[in-house]
Amino acid sequence: MPFVGIGVGVGRQRFSQGGGGVVFDADYQAVLDYATTQGYTLPSSGQQTLQNQLLVDLKDGGIWSKLDTFAVFATDGDSDFGLIDWKRVTDYTAINSPTFTTNVGFQGNGTSSYIDSNYNASTSGVNYLTGNYSFGWYMDTIDASPSAEAAFAATIPGSNWVRYPLKRFYYTSGVSFQAYSNLTIGSNQMVMANASATNLTLYANGSLTDTISIGATKNPANANFLAFYQNLAPNYSDSQLGMVYAGGNLDSQASDFYNAWNTYLTSL
């Protein structure tokens, strides 16, 4: 399939032009087809091109094949389209109406709303494996409440990662504190956590910021990944997220992942 330039700042776009119009990458077309079947409002034609490019860039960077779940909340489609898991071509579930803002994403209310990915790495993980995994998010606005939160994590007793008032990245095992990072989480930041057997590497906007020891290998927590909800306390978040993901270790693709996402985000 040919690569055709479509404009400044977009780069290579994998599609063909035929009698039926533009044909996107098959995996992105599957997302559009699913949304149409469900009766969701699709993104604008221009944004469809940008989203297709994002997926193509993830493939070219060797990232797409390592993802288990990937949702782009920042879209000009409707909120239902924003909840589609592009990788599994199924839906996340919005609980108690988190606020959706076009081209920005979802925001919790700090008291009751959250998003359930319906993805459990312990029972349905493909690339997210013991001692070899990654998860993260793009945060538009940092939580202003004094509570702990999980921006996007599986937060039950077990291996999990949560944020606390110091805006740091904490690793816990069971319900007890184990280690924390010097990474200060802020607004307009793409955060990536990549785990090996004994270490957790943390990235902010594609750059390595910290490596912390997490001791012996732990199995993934047997719980769904949730956004805006940390159920150990429990606590809720009023942060605003534009994208979330989980999958295999992406240490070698951290910069490419951020560049692909940033190219999409800055084109909206």
N, C-alpha and C positions, 0 to 999 in steps of 0.2 A: 504494500500500500504506500503511496507516495507521501512525502512530506511537503507541505505547501505553506509558504510564509503567508501570514494573514495580517500583519501590521506591526507597528513599532511596539516593543515591549512584550510581545506575546511569544516570540521565539518559534520553535518548530511545532506544528500542529498536525497530528496524525488524523487525517480524514481524506475522503475522496469525494469528488464532485461528479455526479452522474445525473441521469434523467430524473431520479427521485429526489435530488437535492443533496445536501451534505450528509455524509455517513460518518458518524463518530467512531471512536475506539469502541470495540464490542462491549467492554466492561462498563463504560460510561453509558452507552446506549441501553444496557440492561437496567441501569438506574432510572433512566427516563421512561423506559417501557413499563417498569414496575410502578412508577409514580402515576403514569397515565392510567394504568389498570385500576389503581386505587382511587382515582379521581382527584389526585392532588394537583395543585397549581404548579406548573413547571417554571423554572427560571426563565428570564428573558432570553431571546435567541443569542444576544451578545454574551450573556453570562454562561449560557450553555457552552459556548466556544471556550470561554475561560476555564470552566470546570473540566471540560474535556482535556484542555492543555495541562491542567493540574494533574490529572490522572496519568496522562502520558509522561509528564516529567517524573512522577513517582515511579513509573515503570522503568524509564530510562536510567534512573538513579539506583535501581535495584531495591527499592523500598516497598513497592506495591506487593511483591511476592512474599514479603515478610509480615505483612499486616494481617491481623485476625479481625479487627473491627476498626472502622474509620467513618466518622460522621462530620460533614461540613455544615455547621450551624449557620455560618455567614453566607446567606443566599438571598436573592430577590424572588425566589419561589415562596410558597406559603410555608407556615410553620410545620405542616406535615411533611413537606419535602425536606425541610431542614433536619427532620428526625430520621431520615433514611440512613441506614448503615450501608455505605457504598460497597463494602467488601462482601458482606453476607447477603446483600439485597433483601433486607428486612427492616423492621422499624424499631427504633428506640421508643420508650414510653414516657411521656411527660406526665408527672404526678403533681396535682394541685396547681396547675397552670403557671409554670415559669414563664416569664415575659419574653416574647419573641420580638426582635427588632430587625427589620429588613437590612441585609448586608452587614449585620453586626453579629447576631447570634441570640442565644438564650441567656437569661439572667434569673437567678434564684431570688426568692423574696426574703431569705434569712430566717424564715420561721417554719415553712411547711413544704415548699415546692422543691422538686428535684427532677432529675431525668435518670431513668433506668435503661441501661444499654441492652438489657436482656442477654448480655454476654458474660459467661462464667468461664474464666480461663482454666479452672480446675477440672471442669467437666467437658468443655467444648473447645479448649485451646488447641490450636494447630501449630502455630509458631511460638506462642507464649508457653515456654516450657521451663521446668525447674532449672535454675541457674543460667537461663538464656532467654531474656525477655526485655521488653521495652513498653512504656506507656507514657502518655503526656497529653498536652493540650495547648491551645492558644488562648490566652486570657486578655480580653479587652480592658476589663476593669477589675481591680483587686477588691476582695471582700473588705467591707468597711466595718463589719460587725466584730465584736470581741470574741467570737466563738472559734472553735476548731472547725476544720472542714476538710473534705476531700474534694479537690477540684475534679478529679476523675480517677477513681481507684476502687478496689474491692476492700471495703473497710469492715471486716468482722475480726474477731480474735483469730490471729494467724498472721501471715506475712502481708503487711499493708503499709501504705505511705499516706500521711496526712499533713495538712498545714495547721499551724497554731498561730496565736496572736503575734509572735515575733516574725511571722511571714517566712519562716524557714521550712525546709523540707525534712520531715521526720520519718524515720524508719522504726516500726514497732514489730514486736513478736508477741503474740497474745495481746494482753491489754497493757503491757508494761513498756515504757520507753526503752529503746535500745541504742539508737544513734541518731544524730542530726547533722544536717549539712550547713555549710556557710552560705549556700545559695539563698539570697533574699528574693522572694518571688514578688513580682510587681506587675503593673498594668502594661499592656502592649508587649507581652512577652510569650514566646513559645518555649515551653518547658518540656524537656525530655528526660526520662529516667531510664537508664539502661543497666541491666543487671547481668553480672557473670556469676560464677559459683560463690564468690566471697565478697565481691565489691559492687557498689552502686555508683555509676558515673552519671553526673547531672549536667545538662546543657541548657543554656539560656540563649535563645535566638541563634542556635547553631554552634555556639562556642562552649567548649568544656569549661565548667566553672568549679567543679569539685568532684573528688572521688572519696567515698567513705566506705569503711569496712563494715560488712553486714554479717560477718561470722560465717557459720556453716550454711550450706545451701538449704533453702526452705522451699517447700512446695507452694504453688499458688494458692491463695485463699479460696475456699469453696463458697463463693458468693458472686453475685453480679457486680460488674463495675457500675458505679453510680456517679453522677455529676451533681454537685451542690449539696451532698448529704454525707455526713460522717456518722455512722450509726453506732459507734462505740459509746458516745456520751448520752444521747445523740445530739448533733449540732447541724445546723443548716447554714448555707452560704448565700450571700447576695452578690457574689462575683458574676461576671459576664463572660461567657465562653464563646469562641468562634469556631473551634474545632477540637475534637478529641480522637484519640486512637489508642490501640494496644496491639502488641504482636511480638515478634522475635527481636533479638538484640539488634540495635541500629547504631552502634558506636561508629562504625565506619561510614554510615550514611547520614550522620547528624547534620552536617552542613548542607548536603544536597536536599534533605527533607525541608530544612528551614528555608532554603532558597526557593524551592518549589512553592511552598506555602506563601512566602512573602511576595513572590511574583503575582500569585493569585490575589492575595489580600489587597495589595496596593493598586490593583487594576479595577477594583470595585468602584 
